[in-house]
Amino acid sequence: MEGSSAIPDLTDAELQAVRGAAVWYAKYHAGAIATASDDPGAYAVAEREEYLALITALEKLGVRVRVPDALQQAA
């Protein structure tokens, strides 16, 4: 889906469901991502980047999720 600019129209209920699922995921994984915040391994770096991309996307959808302190510098 990377590079795709065509996003289908979502109903309000669908958009709310996507927001809710993304917020749950972000909150659920925040601790694990923060725990590995100083891990220089490629997998850990990719996980952090993906997590921060999710946080940014949620902000664009009008949802603010607190970024764990350990990831503040990367955000």
FIPA-531297 format. One line per 8 residues: number of its first residue (from 1); their letters; for each residue x, y, z of C-alpha. Coordinates in Angstrom, 2 decimals, padded with zeros to 5 digits. Example, Ala and Ser with C-alpha at 12.3 -4.5 7.8 and 13.67 -1.06 7.14 Angstrom:
BEGIN
1> AS> 012.30/-004.50/007.80; 013.67/-001.06/007.14
***
This chain:
BEGIN
1> MEGSSAIP> 000.00/000.00/000.00; 003.02/002.24/000.28; 002.92/005.03/-002.26; -000.80/004.67/-002.80; -002.65/007.96/-002.75; -006.09/006.45/-003.30; -007.83/005.88/000.01; -011.39/004.63/-000.19
9> DLTDAELQ> -014.08/006.70/001.48; -014.94/005.32/004.88; -018.23/005.68/006.65; -018.14/007.38/010.03; -018.54/003.99/011.72; -015.67/002.50/009.71; -013.40/005.45/010.45; -014.24/005.23/014.15
17> AVRGAAVW> -013.46/001.49/014.09; -010.08/002.10/012.43; -009.26/004.85/014.92; -010.27/002.66/017.85; -008.22/-000.29/016.64; -005.17/001.86/016.00; -005.39/003.54/019.40; -005.72/000.15/021.11
25> YAKYHAGA> -002.71/-001.17/019.19; -000.62/001.91/019.99; -001.42/001.78/023.69; -000.98/-002.00/023.90; 002.47/-001.93/022.30; 003.76/001.31/023.83; 005.54/-000.45/026.70; 007.32/-002.99/024.52
33> IATASDDP> 008.42/-000.35/022.04; 009.66/001.91/024.83; 011.54/-000.95/026.50; 013.48/-001.53/023.29; 014.06/002.19/022.72; 017.84/001.89/023.10; 018.16/-001.29/021.02; 020.20/-000.40/017.91
41> GAYAVAER> 019.17/-003.55/016.05; 017.49/-003.20/012.68; 014.31/-004.93/013.83; 013.94/-002.66/016.87; 014.61/000.44/014.78; 012.01/-000.65/012.20; 009.48/-001.32/014.97; 010.03/002.16/016.43
49> EEYLALIT> 009.69/003.80/013.02; 006.47/001.91/012.32; 005.09/002.77/015.75; 005.90/006.46/015.33; 004.32/006.43/011.85; 001.14/005.07/013.47; 001.20/007.85/016.06; 001.61/010.44/013.28
57> ALEKLGVR> -001.24/008.92/011.27; -003.50/008.98/014.32; -002.69/012.65/014.86; -003.72/013.32/011.26; -007.01/011.59/012.03; -007.51/013.88/015.01; -006.46/011.41/017.72; -003.63/012.26/020.08
65> VRVPDALQ> -001.82/009.32/021.66; 000.88/009.94/024.25; 004.31/008.91/023.01; 006.25/007.03/025.70; 008.99/009.12/027.32; 011.68/006.77/026.00; 010.59/007.55/022.43; 010.17/011.32/022.81
73> QAA> 013.55/012.03/021.20; 012.70/009.88/018.18; 009.27/011.42/017.72
***
